């Protein structure tokens, strides 16, 4: 009985470790299509899909502005491919 209890405790700990791991963010570079607000943009992913992209907090605090056609690096979650966070300009990136 002690073995089954210890096995159950080990599986429980492993499950919590798995649940605590953040999901990896997806990074993609693409052009700004248009500015929609002070920190809100429409941007295009490499596959042609348009997403609603907002500036990251450091970029917003720095007063960053991007012009249509300017390439940026965006961060997306694996759960929502309709929204992105702009994390930096894509200066010097190929593609």
C-alpha positions, 0 to 999 in steps of 0.5 A, spaced: 500 500 500 505 504 501 508 503 494 501 505 491 501 511 495 508 514 493 506 512 486 500 516 486 504 522 490 509 522 484 504 522 479 501 528 482 507 532 483 509 531 476 502 533 474 503 540 477 510 541 475 507 540 468 501 544 469 506 550 472 510 550 465 508 556 461 507 554 454 512 557 449 510 563 445 510 563 438 515 569 434 513 571 427 516 577 423 511 581 419 509 588 416 504 593 419 498 593 415 495 599 419 495 603 425 488 602 429 490 606 435 495 609 440 498 602 441 494 598 436 496 595 429 493 591 424 499 586 422 500 580 417 503 574 419 508 570 414 502 566 412 498 572 410 493 572 416 492 579 419 492 579 426 490 585 431 497 587 434 499 591 440 505 594 443 509 590 448 509 594 455 516 597 454 515 599 447 508 603 449 512 606 455 518 608 450 512 611 445 514 607 439 511 608 433 511 603 427 509 605 420 505 601 415 510 596 411 515 596 417 516 589 419 516 587 426 517 581 431 510 579 434 509 574 439 503 569 439 500 564 444 499 557 441 491 558 444 490 565 440 492 566 433 488 572 432 492 577 437 499 578 437 504 582 442 509 587 438 516 586 441 521 589 437 522 592 430 524 586 425 531 590 423 536 586 420 532 580 420 531 576 413 525 574 410 
